[in-house]
């Protein structure tokens, strides 16, 4: 590994993640946790545990609240970047990244994904890359709403919509992956040393 990768790893080890970006990443990661809990609660309710029917509603509510918090955090990050010179500064930094150097260790098991993210950033700008998270949140909210509707219908009819459940689980798992990619891709820029 060369200069950039070592410098970024040192900075991250010393300073840790940037709080605002870390909070967003944690919210996206929690989406996956809530989906797993929801899947377990639904399974338990289907097997006859009456008390878990109320538990399903609670997990649905917590999951929805988490998505709202993620959306609020992302809006604040985008607005902060608009008010400050952050986007132009990060756009300049992404042009200086040595992708071969960074892929060796900083990208870790996500090797191709941060490199792909940096490619999007180079072509379209860092803000545009971050806006893809807003699209992901819209998709997550839609999958969540389908799952809620499917669960409500199941309670009325007794027929399970396993596809809506699967879509919710897959979308939430993808959100966890995106959180890791975003965390590494953005932090590489934030901690990239000056020339």
C-alpha positions as CSV (number, residue, x, y, z in Angstrom):
1,X,0.0,0.0,0.0
2,X,1.2,3.5,-0.8
3,X,1.0,6.9,0.6
4,X,-2.7,7.6,0.3
5,X,-4.0,4.4,1.7
6,X,-1.6,4.6,4.7
7,X,-2.4,8.2,5.4
8,X,-6.2,7.6,5.3
9,X,-6.0,4.6,7.5
10,X,-3.9,6.5,10.0
11,X,-6.3,9.4,10.1
12,X,-9.3,7.1,10.4
13,X,-7.6,5.2,13.3
14,X,-6.7,8.4,15.1
15,X,-9.9,10.5,14.5
16,X,-12.5,7.9,13.9
17,X,-15.5,8.5,11.6
18,X,-16.9,12.0,10.9
19,X,-19.9,12.1,13.2
20,X,-22.5,13.3,10.7
21,X,-21.6,10.7,8.1
22,X,-21.3,8.0,10.7
23,X,-24.8,8.7,12.1
24,X,-26.2,8.3,8.5
25,X,-24.3,5.1,8.0
26,X,-25.5,3.7,11.3
27,X,-29.1,4.5,10.4
28,X,-28.7,2.6,7.1
29,X,-27.2,-0.3,8.9
30,X,-30.0,-0.4,11.4
31,X,-32.4,-0.8,8.6
32,X,-31.0,-4.3,8.0
33,X,-31.3,-5.1,11.7
34,X,-34.9,-4.0,11.9
35,X,-35.8,-6.1,8.8
36,X,-34.3,-9.2,10.4
37,X,-36.2,-8.5,13.6
38,X,-39.3,-7.9,11.7
39,X,-38.9,-11.2,9.7
40,X,-38.5,-13.0,13.0
41,X,-41.5,-11.3,14.6
42,X,-43.7,-12.1,11.6
43,X,-42.5,-15.8,11.6
44,X,-43.3,-16.0,15.4
45,X,-46.7,-14.4,14.8
46,X,-47.5,-16.9,12.0
47,X,-46.6,-19.8,14.3
48,X,-49.3,-18.7,16.7
49,X,-47.6,-16.5,19.3
50,X,-50.4,-14.0,19.8
51,X,-48.3,-11.5,21.8
52,X,-45.9,-11.2,18.9
53,X,-48.6,-9.7,16.7
54,X,-48.2,-6.5,18.8
55,X,-44.5,-7.0,18.6
56,X,-44.7,-6.9,14.8
57,X,-46.4,-3.6,14.9
58,X,-43.7,-2.2,17.2
59,X,-40.9,-3.3,14.9
60,X,-42.7,-1.8,11.9
61,X,-43.0,1.5,13.7
62,X,-39.3,1.4,14.8
63,X,-38.2,0.6,11.3
64,X,-40.3,3.5,9.8
65,X,-38.9,5.9,12.4
66,X,-35.4,4.8,11.6
67,X,-36.0,5.5,7.9
68,X,-37.3,9.0,8.7
69,X,-34.3,9.7,10.8
70,X,-32.0,8.6,8.0
71,X,-33.8,10.8,5.6
72,X,-33.5,13.8,8.0
73,X,-29.8,13.1,8.4
74,X,-29.2,12.9,4.7
75,X,-31.1,16.1,4.1
76,X,-29.0,17.9,6.7
77,X,-25.8,16.6,5.1
78,X,-26.8,17.7,1.7
79,X,-27.8,21.1,2.9
80,X,-24.6,21.5,4.8
81,X,-22.6,20.6,1.7
82,X,-24.6,23.1,-0.3
83,X,-24.0,25.9,2.2
84,X,-20.3,25.2,2.6
85,X,-17.7,24.5,0.0
86,X,-17.8,20.8,0.8
87,X,-19.0,19.4,-2.5
88,X,-16.4,21.3,-4.6
89,X,-13.7,20.4,-2.1
90,X,-14.6,16.7,-2.3
91,X,-15.0,16.8,-6.1
92,X,-11.4,18.1,-6.2
93,X,-10.2,15.3,-3.8
94,X,-11.9,12.5,-5.7
95,X,-9.9,13.5,-8.7
96,X,-6.7,13.0,-6.7
97,X,-7.5,9.5,-5.5
98,X,-5.1,6.7,-6.4
99,X,-7.7,4.0,-6.7
100,X,-5.1,1.2,-7.0
101,X,-3.5,2.3,-3.8
102,X,-6.8,2.6,-1.9
103,X,-8.3,-0.7,-3.1
104,X,-5.4,-2.6,-1.6
105,X,-6.5,-2.0,2.0
106,X,-8.9,0.8,2.6
107,X,-11.7,-0.7,0.5
108,X,-11.2,-4.0,2.3
109,X,-13.7,-6.7,1.3
110,X,-15.8,-4.1,-0.5
111,X,-13.0,-3.6,-3.1
112,X,-15.0,-3.0,-6.2
113,X,-17.9,-1.1,-4.6
114,X,-15.9,2.0,-3.2
115,X,-14.0,2.0,-6.5
116,X,-17.4,2.1,-8.3
117,X,-18.6,4.8,-6.0
118,X,-15.5,6.9,-6.7
119,X,-16.0,6.4,-10.4
120,X,-19.6,7.8,-10.0
121,X,-18.2,10.7,-8.0
122,X,-15.5,11.5,-10.6
123,X,-18.1,11.5,-13.4
124,X,-21.0,13.2,-11.7
125,X,-19.8,14.8,-8.5
126,X,-19.8,13.8,-4.9
127,X,-23.2,15.4,-4.2
128,X,-24.8,13.4,-6.9
129,X,-23.3,10.2,-5.5
130,X,-24.8,11.2,-2.1
131,X,-28.2,11.8,-3.7
132,X,-28.3,8.2,-4.7
133,X,-28.8,7.5,-0.9
134,X,-31.9,9.6,-1.1
135,X,-33.1,7.4,-4.0
136,X,-32.3,4.3,-1.9
137,X,-34.3,5.7,1.0
138,X,-37.3,6.2,-1.3
139,X,-37.0,2.6,-2.4
140,X,-36.7,1.5,1.2
141,X,-39.8,3.4,2.3
142,X,-41.7,1.9,-0.6
143,X,-40.6,-1.6,0.3
144,X,-41.5,-0.9,3.9
145,X,-45.0,0.3,2.9
146,X,-45.5,-2.8,0.8
147,X,-44.5,-5.0,3.7
148,X,-46.8,-3.1,6.1
149,X,-49.7,-3.5,3.6
150,X,-48.9,-7.1,3.1
151,X,-48.9,-7.8,6.8
152,X,-52.2,-5.9,7.3
153,X,-53.7,-8.0,4.5
154,X,-52.4,-11.2,6.0
155,X,-54.0,-10.4,9.3
156,X,-57.3,-9.8,7.6
157,X,-57.2,-12.7,5.1
158,X,-54.8,-15.2,6.6
159,X,-52.8,-15.3,3.3
160,X,-49.2,-14.3,3.5
161,X,-47.5,-12.2,0.8
162,X,-44.0,-13.7,1.0
163,X,-42.8,-11.7,-1.9
164,X,-43.4,-8.4,-0.2
165,X,-41.6,-9.8,2.9
166,X,-38.7,-10.9,0.7
167,X,-38.5,-7.6,-1.1
168,X,-38.4,-5.8,2.3
169,X,-35.6,-8.1,3.6
170,X,-33.5,-7.8,0.4
171,X,-33.9,-4.0,0.2
172,X,-32.8,-3.6,3.8
173,X,-29.8,-5.9,3.4
174,X,-28.7,-3.8,0.4
175,X,-29.0,-0.7,2.7
176,X,-26.5,-2.3,5.0
177,X,-24.1,-2.9,2.2
178,X,-24.6,0.6,0.9
179,X,-23.8,2.0,4.4
180,X,-20.4,0.3,4.4
181,X,-19.6,1.4,0.9
182,X,-20.6,5.0,1.5
183,X,-18.7,5.1,4.8
184,X,-15.5,4.0,3.1
185,X,-15.9,6.0,-0.1
186,X,-16.7,9.3,1.6
187,X,-14.2,8.9,4.5
188,X,-11.4,8.3,2.0
189,X,-12.2,11.7,0.6
190,X,-12.6,13.4,4.0
191,X,-9.3,12.0,5.2
192,X,-7.3,12.3,2.0
193,X,-4.1,14.2,2.7
194,X,-3.2,17.4,0.9
195,X,-0.7,17.3,-1.9
